[in-house]
Every structure is written in structure tokens, then in C-alpha cells.
């Protein structure tokens, strides 16, 4: 048995072109609402995935620390701070999550 997800099988069966299969689908993540908070905390110097997972769980996150770790990997690899595009537009912007620090 190939152990393929039925959704994957349906996607391949329903595709009319190869390009349709190669095009990345825009999928949301459980982490999406917390990314601005994670970026801010990364910029503040908190770079531990376990600690950050603990913090966003208090804000309602139900995913794993592995998901947070995968989000942080490119930041670690680049050696740069996380850049939040909203911070450039407004110095008073807040992520809007309960209990998050504001700038």
C-alpha cells in the first residue's frame, strides 16, 4: 500500500495539467495569527521555540513547538531579525492579540 492521503489522490486525479500540480497552494497555518507576535518576540531577543510556543499557547495557539521551530528556522539561518512589514507603516501598530506587548 502507498499510504497516500485521499486528498492527495483526488488532487492528482482532478488535475488537468502538470502546472496545476506544481503550483503551490495558498494554505493557511494555525500559526498565522501568531506570526506578528513571534516576529516581535524574535526581535526582542527571545529565540527559543519552546519558550515562544509556551507564550503563544497562553494566547490561544493549539499547535506544536515543531511548527514554531519550522517558522523560526529561516530566521536562524539568515542571522537577521524578523521584519514585520506593519511596523514600518505605523509605530503604534499592535498585533491585536490579548496580552501582547505594544511598541
N, C-alpha and C positions, 0 to 999 in steps of 0.2 A: 504494500500500500504506500502511496506517495505522501500521505499526511498533509494534503493541501487544504487550505481553508475554502469552504464552499463559495465565499465571496470572491476569492481569487480565481477560482474556476469559472464563475459566472462572468467576471471581468474579461477574462481571455476569450470566453465563448462569445461574448457580445461585442467584442472589438471588431471594427470594420477595417482598421488599418494598423500597421505596426506602430506608426507615430502615436496613435491613441494609447497604446500600451506603454510607450516610452515617456509620455508626458506625465510629469509629476502632478499628482492630485493635491489640491489645497486641503489639507486635513488640519483640523484644529486639535489642540492638545489640552489635557487637563491643566497643564502648566501655564497656558496662555494668559489667564487673568493675573497670574502672579509674576510674570516676567518683568514688568516695570519695578516691582518690589525687589526681585532678585538682582536686577541691574543696579539698583540704588545701593543695596547692601554690599554688592561686589565692589562698587566704587568707594564705599565706606571702609573697605578692607576686610570684610567678612567673606572668606573664600572657601569655607568648609561646606561641602554638600550636605553633610549630616546636620550641621547646625542650621543651615538655611532651610532644609526640609522641615526641621522641628519648628522653625519660626513660621513658615507658611502653613503648616498644619494647624497652628493656632488661629490662622486666618481663614481656614476652611478647605485647604488643599487635602485631597484624598489619595494622591499618587504616591509613588515610591521615591526614595532618595536616589535610586538609579536614574530616574527620569531627570531629576535635578542635576545629577552628575553629568549626564549626557549634554544637558543645556550649557553647563559650565565648561565643558571640555574645550570648545573653540576659544573661549576667553583665556583659559590657561595656556593654550598653545600659542596664542598671539602675544601674550605678555602685556596686553593692553587692558585698560579699564573698559568696562561695559559702557556703551554710549547709548543714552536714552534720547531719541530724537525730540521727545516732548520737552525735555529740559532746556533745549536750545530755544524753543519758541516762547517759553514762559518760565520765569524764575520761580513763580509761585505754584506751578503745577504740582498736583498731588496724585499719586496712583489711585486714590479713592478707595483703598482697602482699609477696613477698620483696623485701628491700632498701628497704622504705618506712620513712620516719622515724616514730617513735611520739611521742605527745604526753606 
